[in-house]
Amino acid sequence: MTLQTTPDGAPCVVLGGCWSAARLAESATWSHISQGLADVATQGAVTWDLRAISRLDHTGAQLLWNTWGHQQPAQLQWRPGQRVMLERVARFTAPAVKPARRTAWQFFLRLGEQLWLLWDHLVALLALLGQLLLDVMALLRAPQRGPWRDVSGHLFRIGARALPVTALVGFTIGVVLAYLMSRQLRLFGADTFIVNILGLSIIRELGPMLAAILIAGRSGSAITAQIGVMRVTEELDAMRVMGIAQGYRLVLPRAIAMAIAMPLISIWTTLAALLGGMLAADVVLGVTPAYFFATLPRAVAISNLWLALGKSVVFGLLIALIGCHY
């Protein structure tokens, strides 16, 4: 890129080289060309000579068109192929639309829409929860007519098939926690307290939480996708026409399976995390597995286990209801 002067004294920009996407992708080339075009634009050049450019693709043409302010210069010297490329870029380049500035009234309307949407979802979830309670009462009155085959199928897909991934994540989290805490405990000579920290944090909090996160991402989305496909294929309409209760056949089996599977998966994940933490504690701090097993019941009260199981049931019901709602 050079800046020359025409015989009549007007500035003329002469461009050359390769103006392709591959060439402009190089950071040094891009910085050099961008700076050069910015300097030329400030000098108000009216004549541009592109005939020395060896290759010009859409990227280079778009860069030139933006530099010219989306209008052709007064004097432009080009080759036929370059003309076709620049005219195509000019035809398909849409002007940048400035976002409209939101007023206080528009912000108020937007806030009202979001609040109304939140209220709508809350009402729908409450209606779904109420229908679930009615279906549970109907199941208790006539358990022989319950959808037990659907419950067993969902229980297998939600619980049994999730055992490998939950065990892997739990074991990894246990190892990481043990390594992180061992560095701090070693400074104070409190190596044996790693059993207390691991036991309480994993059994009471991390075990149920990890299981809930994994099941929500794995089975919660699957529940939403299954019911969504049934809506698209009009299976829900067919069930309504045949008089089949959708909540009793779709929501109730998934809620029961999730409420049963979540505590079991939580225990499984907790055991895997404790195993990983125990092995890491043995390697890093020298806390033997025998000492770990002997100290764990004294460090963690049994009430923490019941609390974790209760939270797992609540997590399972929430995952099932939210998945069925959406």
C-alpha angles and dihedrals in degrees: 000000000000133000113223137168126244121225090262091055098255118137115253127194114213115198127193143161130050117330099183133129092252092053096043091049089074108097095220093050093046093050092048095048095042092051092046093050091047091053092047092049091056091053093057100234112192100186124063125185114198099165094102093059108112096198131013123180133170093282095055092041091051090050091053093045091052090048090053091054094248093298133096117255119249092248119030127168115194145144123256094255091050090049092055091049095049093045090052091051091047091051096051101036109105118207115254111260113219112224112250114250111248117233126211090259092053090049089051091050092048091050090050091052092051093047091049090049090050091049091049091053092047092051091048092049091049090049090049091049091049091050089049091054091050090050091050090053090050090050092051091051093051110017092163089067095050124123093252095149090058090046092053092047094050090044090056094046095044099039115022097041092049095057098091097050094042091049091050094049093044093049091048093048091050092052092047093048092049092050093047095047095043092065092058097040092051091059091061098036091245098129095140093058089073087086091058094047095045094044097048097041096045101039097043105032120002099045096057092037095051092046091049093049093049095045092045091054095041107034102016092061090044091055091051092048093049095051091041091056090048089054092049093048090047093241090133090055090049091052090050092050092050091049096245113152107240095201093050094049102033112023102033098054092048093046092049093046092048093047090052098040099046097065091046093048089046091055091046092050091046092052091049091049092048090049092052092046092048093052092046091048090052092051099042105031103019093241102155122224089241091058090044093054092044095049100040097075091051094045097050121045118222090242089072090060092052090048091052092050091050092051090049091056091050091047091051094051092047092050092049095046095046091046092050092044096054 
